[in-house]
Amino acid sequence: MSQSGSVVGGPTIVDADVHEGLKSIRDLLPHLDPKWHNHITQYGWQGPANPLPYVVLSGEDGTRIDWMLEDKSMRGSDLNLMRKHLFEGEQITVGILNGDFRPSTMQGWHEFAADLAAAYNDWQIAVWLDPEPRLRGAIHVASHDPQIAAREIDRLGQHPQIVQAFLPAINDREYGDPYYLPIFEAAVRNDLAVTLHHCGHTRSALGYPRYQIEWHATAIPQTMMCQLASMICNGVFDRFPELKVVVLESGFTWIPHFMWRMDEHFRSLRVEIPWVKRKPSDILRAQVRVSTQPAETLSKRQFLGLLDQMETEDMLVFSTDYPHWDSDSPSRALPAGLPDGLQQKILSGNAVAAFGPRLLP
């Protein structure tokens, strides 16, 4: 293996969704404003609450059993194990960190949430990015105050290993609302993609269903469709034609349906949104990328047919979702027999186009 992490003579593989984790919320104390320390050290605050009502299927926090630490520490919390599992085991060239810490989900203490986001970002740089040049990072923000979020993006947006601003796709906030424009302005100003990722606060259109299988199959793509529709109809993509939005961990077979339905309603209802100048499907093809994980099991014929329905080979970016129980391997996520050029676009080329030149060494 070369120093950059790629197999000598093998393909470049970009993993767009890697989850690093804190061993303990106390890991943030060296980076957190001391005025908040008592919340953690004396009052016992353990981190943003997760209301997800289901028991995960592997490990105490959803980690693949064979990727857990012996002391059962939180998933993805050991850099050496990540190197072993991801860079050596899966032959990943570059991994993009998305964390497992969501200050934007906090329903109160918004000033605390903003400082927690900043502390987490500094911790990520110190613990993960500085010692590992094959990793790229995200700027986490507390979206409750977009002006403060924009300042945080500006503070770290020129870091050479930072490639994205991260927003959790909870479904009671439409990120197309003009209230959030400062976040997108700051991302574009710093040449960063914006990534959307579900979390425990993501619910289906009818709330939390009775079983995890229902939630996992429906709530996540529903929420992503709602967020993208909001951003399209409120003119975010028209205002920022250079913006790239990357949708993570939601699968991808829903994309053609979403394109067709949005285009049909755009034809009949575009009078409502005269500021939107392009068909929704054209906006999606130009400015939205979707990660493969969890990759639906498709034959080569089905997969190529899906891309034909999408009318583009540029939207899909590979991801493992390391270290979750349902993570995907680059050796199995795509159907066998795909053309080499197409496979390489999905494994790395589309990600480089979305995240920019900072992505690769």
Summary of the structure (lengths in Angstrom):
residues: 361
radius of gyration: 19.6
end to end distance: 14.8
largest distance: 59.2
contacts: 1192
relative contact order: 0.14
helix: 43%
strand: 12%
